[in-house]
Amino acid sequence: MTVKDEIHARLVAAFSPEVLEIQDDSEKHRGHGGWREGGETHFNVLIRAPQLAAMTRVARHRAVHQALGDLTVRIHALALDIG
């Protein structure tokens, strides 16, 4: 399973989002810090879920990071657009 697939599965399981878009932007960061051959290091996530909408911005980010758990150590950069 790819990192992108794991992100998707964990966020769906945790939040049942109405909208979930995950973009692997690793190739745009080739040669930069944290980049690895094969990619799967830099991601942008757009997620919309009622459960998250009721939280503060900091609480939303914490909830997403908690849902991703140990997966976050395999990701160098994670940009979140949460609502």
Phi and psi restraints in degrees (range 20) as a CNS / XPLOR table:
assign (resid 1 and name C) (resid 2 and name N)
       (resid 2 and name CA) (resid 2 and name C) 1.0 -75.2 20.0 2
assign (resid 2 and name N) (resid 2 and name CA)
       (resid 2 and name C) (resid 3 and name N) 1.0 163.7 20.0 2
assign (resid 2 and name C) (resid 3 and name N)
       (resid 3 and name CA) (resid 3 and name C) 1.0 -61.4 20.0 2
assign (resid 3 and name N) (resid 3 and name CA)
       (resid 3 and name C) (resid 4 and name N) 1.0 -41.2 20.0 2
assign (resid 3 and name C) (resid 4 and name N)
       (resid 4 and name CA) (resid 4 and name C) 1.0 -58.5 20.0 2
assign (resid 4 and name N) (resid 4 and name CA)
       (resid 4 and name C) (resid 5 and name N) 1.0 -43.9 20.0 2
assign (resid 4 and name C) (resid 5 and name N)
       (resid 5 and name CA) (resid 5 and name C) 1.0 -64.1 20.0 2
assign (resid 5 and name N) (resid 5 and name CA)
       (resid 5 and name C) (resid 6 and name N) 1.0 -39.0 20.0 2
assign (resid 5 and name C) (resid 6 and name N)
       (resid 6 and name CA) (resid 6 and name C) 1.0 -66.1 20.0 2
assign (resid 6 and name N) (resid 6 and name CA)
       (resid 6 and name C) (resid 7 and name N) 1.0 -42.1 20.0 2
assign (resid 6 and name C) (resid 7 and name N)
       (resid 7 and name CA) (resid 7 and name C) 1.0 -58.3 20.0 2
assign (resid 7 and name N) (resid 7 and name CA)
       (resid 7 and name C) (resid 8 and name N) 1.0 -48.5 20.0 2
assign (resid 7 and name C) (resid 8 and name N)
       (resid 8 and name CA) (resid 8 and name C) 1.0 -58.0 20.0 2
assign (resid 8 and name N) (resid 8 and name CA)
       (resid 8 and name C) (resid 9 and name N) 1.0 -51.0 20.0 2
assign (resid 8 and name C) (resid 9 and name N)
       (resid 9 and name CA) (resid 9 and name C) 1.0 -61.0 20.0 2
assign (resid 9 and name N) (resid 9 and name CA)
       (resid 9 and name C) (resid 10 and name N) 1.0 -43.3 20.0 2
assign (resid 9 and name C) (resid 10 and name N)
       (resid 10 and name CA) (resid 10 and name C) 1.0 -68.7 20.0 2
assign (resid 10 and name N) (resid 10 and name CA)
       (resid 10 and name C) (resid 11 and name N) 1.0 -39.6 20.0 2
assign (resid 10 and name C) (resid 11 and name N)
       (resid 11 and name CA) (resid 11 and name C) 1.0 -72.1 20.0 2
assign (resid 11 and name N) (resid 11 and name CA)
       (resid 11 and name C) (resid 12 and name N) 1.0 -37.0 20.0 2
assign (resid 11 and name C) (resid 12 and name N)
       (resid 12 and name CA) (resid 12 and name C) 1.0 -64.4 20.0 2
assign (resid 12 and name N) (resid 12 and name CA)
       (resid 12 and name C) (resid 13 and name N) 1.0 -44.3 20.0 2
assign (resid 12 and name C) (resid 13 and name N)
       (resid 13 and name CA) (resid 13 and name C) 1.0 -63.4 20.0 2
assign (resid 13 and name N) (resid 13 and name CA)
       (resid 13 and name C) (resid 14 and name N) 1.0 -37.7 20.0 2
assign (resid 13 and name C) (resid 14 and name N)
       (resid 14 and name CA) (resid 14 and name C) 1.0 -80.8 20.0 2
assign (resid 14 and name N) (resid 14 and name CA)
       (resid 14 and name C) (resid 15 and name N) 1.0 -35.6 20.0 2
assign (resid 14 and name C) (resid 15 and name N)
       (resid 15 and name CA) (resid 15 and name C) 1.0 -126.1 20.0 2
assign (resid 15 and name N) (resid 15 and name CA)
       (resid 15 and name C) (resid 16 and name N) 1.0 -9.9 20.0 2
assign (resid 15 and name C) (resid 16 and name N)
       (resid 16 and name CA) (resid 16 and name C) 1.0 42.8 20.0 2
assign (resid 16 and name N) (resid 16 and name CA)
       (resid 16 and name C) (resid 17 and name N) 1.0 59.0 20.0 2
assign (resid 16 and name C) (resid 17 and name N)
       (resid 17 and name CA) (resid 17 and name C) 1.0 -66.2 20.0 2
assign (resid 17 and name N) (resid 17 and name CA)
       (resid 17 and name C) (resid 18 and name N) 1.0 150.9 20.0 2
assign (resid 17 and name C) (resid 18 and name N)
       (resid 18 and name CA) (resid 18 and name C) 1.0 -78.8 20.0 2
assign (resid 18 and name N) (resid 18 and name CA)
       (resid 18 and name C) (resid 19 and name N) 1.0 -32.4 20.0 2
assign (resid 18 and name C) (resid 19 and name N)
       (resid 19 and name CA) (resid 19 and name C) 1.0 -134.4 20.0 2
assign (resid 19 and name N) (resid 19 and name CA)
       (resid 19 and name C) (resid 20 and name N) 1.0 133.1 20.0 2
assign (resid 19 and name C) (resid 20 and name N)
       (resid 20 and name CA) (resid 20 and name C) 1.0 -148.8 20.0 2
assign (resid 20 and name N) (resid 20 and name CA)
       (resid 20 and name C) (resid 21 and name N) 1.0 114.5 20.0 2
assign (resid 20 and name C) (resid 21 and name N)
       (resid 21 and name CA) (resid 21 and name C) 1.0 -125.1 20.0 2
assign (resid 21 and name N) (resid 21 and name CA)
       (resid 21 and name C) (resid 22 and name N) 1.0 129.4 20.0 2
assign (resid 21 and name C) (resid 22 and name N)
       (resid 22 and name CA) (resid 22 and name C) 1.0 -125.4 20.0 2
assign (resid 22 and name N) (resid 22 and name CA)
       (resid 22 and name C) (resid 23 and name N) 1.0 122.5 20.0 2
assign (resid 22 and name C) (resid 23 and name N)
       (resid 23 and name CA) (resid 23 and name C) 1.0 -116.6 20.0 2
assign (resid 23 and name N) (resid 23 and name CA)
       (resid 23 and name C) (resid 24 and name N) 1.0 123.5 20.0 2
assign (resid 23 and name C) (resid 24 and name N)
       (resid 24 and name CA) (resid 24 and name C) 1.0 -86.6 20.0 2
assign (resid 24 and name N) (resid 24 and name CA)
       (resid 24 and name C) (resid 25 and name N) 1.0 107.0 20.0 2
assign (resid 24 and name C) (resid 25 and name N)
       (resid 25 and name CA) (resid 25 and name C) 1.0 -101.3 20.0 2
assign (resid 25 and name N) (resid 25 and name CA)
       (resid 25 and name C) (resid 26 and name N) 1.0 19.2 20.0 2
assign (resid 25 and name C) (resid 26 and name N)
       (resid 26 and name CA) (resid 26 and name C) 1.0 -56.8 20.0 2
assign (resid 26 and name N) (resid 26 and name CA)
       (resid 26 and name C) (resid 27 and name N) 1.0 -42.1 20.0 2
assign (resid 26 and name C) (resid 27 and name N)
       (resid 27 and name CA) (resid 27 and name C) 1.0 -62.8 20.0 2
assign (resid 27 and name N) (resid 27 and name CA)
       (resid 27 and name C) (resid 28 and name N) 1.0 -28.7 20.0 2
assign (resid 27 and name C) (resid 28 and name N)
       (resid 28 and name CA) (resid 28 and name C) 1.0 -67.6 20.0 2
assign (resid 28 and name N) (resid 28 and name CA)
       (resid 28 and name C) (resid 29 and name N) 1.0 -15.1 20.0 2
assign (resid 28 and name C) (resid 29 and name N)
       (resid 29 and name CA) (resid 29 and name C) 1.0 -111.3 20.0 2
assign (resid 29 and name N) (resid 29 and name CA)
       (resid 29 and name C) (resid 30 and name N) 1.0 16.1 20.0 2
assign (resid 29 and name C) (resid 30 and name N)
       (resid 30 and name CA) (resid 30 and name C) 1.0 -52.8 20.0 2
assign (resid 30 and name N) (resid 30 and name CA)
       (resid 30 and name C) (resid 31 and name N) 1.0 129.3 20.0 2
assign (resid 30 and name C) (resid 31 and name N)
       (resid 31 and name CA) (resid 31 and name C) 1.0 88.0 20.0 2
assign (resid 31 and name N) (resid 31 and name CA)
       (resid 31 and name C) (resid 32 and name N) 1.0 -11.6 20.0 2
assign (resid 31 and name C) (resid 32 and name N)
       (resid 32 and name CA) (resid 32 and name C) 1.0 -87.9 20.0 2
assign (resid 32 and name N) (resid 32 and name CA)
       (resid 32 and name C) (resid 33 and name N) 1.0 167.6 20.0 2
assign (resid 32 and name C) (resid 33 and name N)
       (resid 33 and name CA) (resid 33 and name C) 1.0 -57.2 20.0 2
assign (resid 33 and name N) (resid 33 and name CA)
       (resid 33 and name C) (resid 34 and name N) 1.0 137.3 20.0 2
assign (resid 33 and name C) (resid 34 and name N)
       (resid 34 and name CA) (resid 34 and name C) 1.0 86.9 20.0 2
assign (resid 34 and name N) (resid 34 and name CA)
       (resid 34 and name C) (resid 35 and name N) 1.0 -13.0 20.0 2
assign (resid 34 and name C) (resid 35 and name N)
       (resid 35 and name CA) (resid 35 and name C) 1.0 -73.7 20.0 2
assign (resid 35 and name N) (resid 35 and name CA)
       (resid 35 and name C) (resid 36 and name N) 1.0 139.9 20.0 2
assign (resid 35 and name C) (resid 36 and name N)
       (resid 36 and name CA) (resid 36 and name C) 1.0 -126.1 20.0 2
assign (resid 36 and name N) (resid 36 and name CA)
       (resid 36 and name C) (resid 37 and name N) 1.0 150.4 20.0 2
assign (resid 36 and name C) (resid 37 and name N)
       (resid 37 and name CA) (resid 37 and name C) 1.0 -57.9 20.0 2
assign (resid 37 and name N) (resid 37 and name CA)
       (resid 37 and name C) (resid 38 and name N) 1.0 133.7 20.0 2
assign (resid 37 and name C) (resid 38 and name N)
       (resid 38 and name CA) (resid 38 and name C) 1.0 96.8 20.0 2
assign (resid 38 and name N) (resid 38 and name CA)
       (resid 38 and name C) (resid 39 and name N) 1.0 -10.5 20.0 2
assign (resid 38 and name C) (resid 39 and name N)
       (resid 39 and name CA) (resid 39 and name C) 1.0 72.6 20.0 2
assign (resid 39 and name N) (resid 39 and name CA)
       (resid 39 and name C) (resid 40 and name N) 1.0 -144.9 20.0 2
assign (resid 39 and name C) (resid 40 and name N)
       (resid 40 and name CA) (resid 40 and name C) 1.0 58.6 20.0 2
assign (resid 40 and name N) (resid 40 and name CA)
       (resid 40 and name C) (resid 41 and name N) 1.0 42.6 20.0 2
assign (resid 40 and name C) (resid 41 and name N)
       (resid 41 and name CA) (resid 41 and name C) 1.0 -121.8 20.0 2
assign (resid 41 and name N) (resid 41 and name CA)
       (resid 41 and name C) (resid 42 and name N) 1.0 -25.3 20.0 2
assign (resid 41 and name C) (resid 42 and name N)
       (resid 42 and name CA) (resid 42 and name C) 1.0 -127.8 20.0 2
assign (resid 42 and name N) (resid 42 and name CA)
       (resid 42 and name C) (resid 43 and name N) 1.0 121.0 20.0 2
assign (resid 42 and name C) (resid 43 and name N)
       (resid 43 and name CA) (resid 43 and name C) 1.0 -132.1 20.0 2
assign (resid 43 and name N) (resid 43 and name CA)
       (resid 43 and name C) (resid 44 and name N) 1.0 147.6 20.0 2
assign (resid 43 and name C) (resid 44 and name N)
       (resid 44 and name CA) (resid 44 and name C) 1.0 -114.8 20.0 2
assign (resid 44 and name N) (resid 44 and name CA)
       (resid 44 and name C) (resid 45 and name N) 1.0 130.8 20.0 2
assign (resid 44 and name C) (resid 45 and name N)
       (resid 45 and name CA) (resid 45 and name C) 1.0 -125.0 20.0 2
assign (resid 45 and name N) (resid 45 and name CA)
       (resid 45 and name C) (resid 46 and name N) 1.0 127.3 20.0 2
assign (resid 45 and name C) (resid 46 and name N)
       (resid 46 and name CA) (resid 46 and name C) 1.0 -111.1 20.0 2
assign (resid 46 and name N) (resid 46 and name CA)
       (resid 46 and name C) (resid 47 and name N) 1.0 121.6 20.0 2
assign (resid 46 and name C) (resid 47 and name N)
       (resid 47 and name CA) (resid 47 and name C) 1.0 -137.7 20.0 2
assign (resid 47 and name N) (resid 47 and name CA)
       (resid 47 and name C) (resid 48 and name N) 1.0 135.9 20.0 2
assign (resid 47 and name C) (resid 48 and name N)
       (resid 48 and name CA) (resid 48 and name C) 1.0 -129.1 20.0 2
assign (resid 48 and name N) (resid 48 and name CA)
       (resid 48 and name C) (resid 49 and name N) 1.0 120.3 20.0 2
assign (resid 48 and name C) (resid 49 and name N)
       (resid 49 and name CA) (resid 49 and name C) 1.0 -149.8 20.0 2
assign (resid 49 and name N) (resid 49 and name CA)
       (resid 49 and name C) (resid 50 and name N) 1.0 137.0 20.0 2
assign (resid 49 and name C) (resid 50 and name N)
       (resid 50 and name CA) (resid 50 and name C) 1.0 -54.4 20.0 2
assign (resid 50 and name N) (resid 50 and name CA)
       (resid 50 and name C) (resid 51 and name N) 1.0 -39.7 20.0 2
assign (resid 50 and name C) (resid 51 and name N)
       (resid 51 and name CA) (resid 51 and name C) 1.0 -59.3 20.0 2
assign (resid 51 and name N) (resid 51 and name CA)
       (resid 51 and name C) (resid 52 and name N) 1.0 -37.7 20.0 2
assign (resid 51 and name C) (resid 52 and name N)
       (resid 52 and name CA) (resid 52 and name C) 1.0 -78.9 20.0 2
assign (resid 52 and name N) (resid 52 and name CA)
       (resid 52 and name C) (resid 53 and name N) 1.0 -33.4 20.0 2
assign (resid 52 and name C) (resid 53 and name N)
       (resid 53 and name CA) (resid 53 and name C) 1.0 -60.5 20.0 2
assign (resid 53 and name N) (resid 53 and name CA)
       (resid 53 and name C) (resid 54 and name N) 1.0 -29.8 20.0 2
assign (resid 53 and name C) (resid 54 and name N)
       (resid 54 and name CA) (resid 54 and name C) 1.0 -79.5 20.0 2
assign (resid 54 and name N) (resid 54 and name CA)
       (resid 54 and name C) (resid 55 and name N) 1.0 -6.9 20.0 2
assign (resid 54 and name C) (resid 55 and name N)
       (resid 55 and name CA) (resid 55 and name C) 1.0 -96.1 20.0 2
assign (resid 55 and name N) (resid 55 and name CA)
       (resid 55 and name C) (resid 56 and name N) 1.0 161.8 20.0 2
assign (resid 55 and name C) (resid 56 and name N)
       (resid 56 and name CA) (resid 56 and name C) 1.0 -71.2 20.0 2
assign (resid 56 and name N) (resid 56 and name CA)
       (resid 56 and name C) (resid 57 and name N) 1.0 166.0 20.0 2
assign (resid 56 and name C) (resid 57 and name N)
       (resid 57 and name CA) (resid 57 and name C) 1.0 -57.9 20.0 2
assign (resid 57 and name N) (resid 57 and name CA)
       (resid 57 and name C) (resid 58 and name N) 1.0 -46.4 20.0 2
assign (resid 57 and name C) (resid 58 and name N)
       (resid 58 and name CA) (resid 58 and name C) 1.0 -64.4 20.0 2
assign (resid 58 and name N) (resid 58 and name CA)
       (resid 58 and name C) (resid 59 and name N) 1.0 -41.8 20.0 2
assign (resid 58 and name C) (resid 59 and name N)
       (resid 59 and name CA) (resid 59 and name C) 1.0 -64.2 20.0 2
assign (resid 59 and name N) (resid 59 and name CA)
       (resid 59 and name C) (resid 60 and name N) 1.0 -37.3 20.0 2
assign (resid 59 and name C) (resid 60 and name N)
       (resid 60 and name CA) (resid 60 and name C) 1.0 -62.5 20.0 2
assign (resid 60 and name N) (resid 60 and name CA)
       (resid 60 and name C) (resid 61 and name N) 1.0 -46.5 20.0 2
assign (resid 60 and name C) (resid 61 and name N)
       (resid 61 and name CA) (resid 61 and name C) 1.0 -63.8 20.0 2
assign (resid 61 and name N) (resid 61 and name CA)
       (resid 61 and name C) (resid 62 and name N) 1.0 -42.4 20.0 2
assign (resid 61 and name C) (resid 62 and name N)
       (resid 62 and name CA) (resid 62 and name C) 1.0 -62.3 20.0 2
assign (resid 62 and name N) (resid 62 and name CA)
       (resid 62 and name C) (resid 63 and name N) 1.0 -41.3 20.0 2
assign (resid 62 and name C) (resid 63 and name N)
       (resid 63 and name CA) (resid 63 and name C) 1.0 -64.2 20.0 2
assign (resid 63 and name N) (resid 63 and name CA)
       (resid 63 and name C) (resid 64 and name N) 1.0 -42.6 20.0 2
assign (resid 63 and name C) (resid 64 and name N)
       (resid 64 and name CA) (resid 64 and name C) 1.0 -65.5 20.0 2
assign (resid 64 and name N) (resid 64 and name CA)
       (resid 64 and name C) (resid 65 and name N) 1.0 -45.2 20.0 2
assign (resid 64 and name C) (resid 65 and name N)
       (resid 65 and name CA) (resid 65 and name C) 1.0 -62.0 20.0 2
assign (resid 65 and name N) (resid 65 and name CA)
       (resid 65 and name C) (resid 66 and name N) 1.0 -38.8 20.0 2
assign (resid 65 and name C) (resid 66 and name N)
       (resid 66 and name CA) (resid 66 and name C) 1.0 -64.7 20.0 2
assign (resid 66 and name N) (resid 66 and name CA)
       (resid 66 and name C) (resid 67 and name N) 1.0 -41.7 20.0 2
assign (resid 66 and name C) (resid 67 and name N)
       (resid 67 and name CA) (resid 67 and name C) 1.0 -63.9 20.0 2
assign (resid 67 and name N) (resid 67 and name CA)
       (resid 67 and name C) (resid 68 and name N) 1.0 -35.1 20.0 2
assign (resid 67 and name C) (resid 68 and name N)
       (resid 68 and name CA) (resid 68 and name C) 1.0 -78.1 20.0 2
assign (resid 68 and name N) (resid 68 and name CA)
       (resid 68 and name C) (resid 69 and name N) 1.0 -24.7 20.0 2
assign (resid 68 and name C) (resid 69 and name N)
       (resid 69 and name CA) (resid 69 and name C) 1.0 53.0 20.0 2
assign (resid 69 and name N) (resid 69 and name CA)
       (resid 69 and name C) (resid 70 and name N) 1.0 -131.5 20.0 2
assign (resid 69 and name C) (resid 70 and name N)
       (resid 70 and name CA) (resid 70 and name C) 1.0 -65.6 20.0 2
assign (resid 70 and name N) (resid 70 and name CA)
       (resid 70 and name C) (resid 71 and name N) 1.0 -12.3 20.0 2
assign (resid 70 and name C) (resid 71 and name N)
       (resid 71 and name CA) (resid 71 and name C) 1.0 -64.0 20.0 2
assign (resid 71 and name N) (resid 71 and name CA)
       (resid 71 and name C) (resid 72 and name N) 1.0 -28.4 20.0 2
assign (resid 71 and name C) (resid 72 and name N)
       (resid 72 and name CA) (resid 72 and name C) 1.0 -63.9 20.0 2
assign (resid 72 and name N) (resid 72 and name CA)
       (resid 72 and name C) (resid 73 and name N) 1.0 -23.7 20.0 2
assign (resid 72 and name C) (resid 73 and name N)
       (resid 73 and name CA) (resid 73 and name C) 1.0 -75.1 20.0 2
assign (resid 73 and name N) (resid 73 and name CA)
       (resid 73 and name C) (resid 74 and name N) 1.0 -16.4 20.0 2
assign (resid 73 and name C) (resid 74 and name N)
       (resid 74 and name CA) (resid 74 and name C) 1.0 -91.2 20.0 2
assign (resid 74 and name N) (resid 74 and name CA)
       (resid 74 and name C) (resid 75 and name N) 1.0 -8.4 20.0 2
assign (resid 74 and name C) (resid 75 and name N)
       (resid 75 and name CA) (resid 75 and name C) 1.0 -107.0 20.0 2
assign (resid 75 and name N) (resid 75 and name CA)
       (resid 75 and name C) (resid 76 and name N) 1.0 129.8 20.0 2
assign (resid 75 and name C) (resid 76 and name N)
       (resid 76 and name CA) (resid 76 and name C) 1.0 -81.7 20.0 2
assign (resid 76 and name N) (resid 76 and name CA)
       (resid 76 and name C) (resid 77 and name N) 1.0 -41.0 20.0 2
assign (resid 76 and name C) (resid 77 and name N)
       (resid 77 and name CA) (resid 77 and name C) 1.0 -138.7 20.0 2
assign (resid 77 and name N) (resid 77 and name CA)
       (resid 77 and name C) (resid 78 and name N) 1.0 133.1 20.0 2
assign (resid 77 and name C) (resid 78 and name N)
       (resid 78 and name CA) (resid 78 and name C) 1.0 -135.7 20.0 2
assign (resid 78 and name N) (resid 78 and name CA)
       (resid 78 and name C) (resid 79 and name N) 1.0 108.6 20.0 2
assign (resid 78 and name C) (resid 79 and name N)
       (resid 79 and name CA) (resid 79 and name C) 1.0 -95.2 20.0 2
assign (resid 79 and name N) (resid 79 and name CA)
       (resid 79 and name C) (resid 80 and name N) 1.0 128.7 20.0 2
assign (resid 79 and name C) (resid 80 and name N)
       (resid 80 and name CA) (resid 80 and name C) 1.0 -117.5 20.0 2
assign (resid 80 and name N) (resid 80 and name CA)
       (resid 80 and name C) (resid 81 and name N) 1.0 132.5 20.0 2
assign (resid 80 and name C) (resid 81 and name N)
       (resid 81 and name CA) (resid 81 and name C) 1.0 -120.2 20.0 2
assign (resid 81 and name N) (resid 81 and name CA)
       (resid 81 and name C) (resid 82 and name N) 1.0 102.5 20.0 2
assign (resid 81 and name C) (resid 82 and name N)
       (resid 82 and name CA) (resid 82 and name C) 1.0 -119.0 20.0 2
assign (resid 82 and name N) (resid 82 and name CA)
       (resid 82 and name C) (resid 83 and name N) 1.0 141.0 20.0 2
